[in-house]
Amino acid sequence: MDFYKKLIIKILESSSLAENSKILKKLKLGYDLSQAERRELEELIDNII
């Protein structure tokens, strides 16, 4: 699971859409995301792709 988390962080860091995102900050600090934050993360990734 750590591999995927690191991969998501790397993708978010390289995107101008998510570079200042609170979701990215939480992921980097190792916090678990709430269900609403997971949906927000999914939307961010959809916008990047």
PyMOL commands that set and color helices and strands:
alter all, ss='L'
color gray80, all
select helices_A, chain A and resi 2-14+22-29+35-48
alter helices_A, ss='H'
color red, helices_A
deselect
rebuild
show_as cartoon
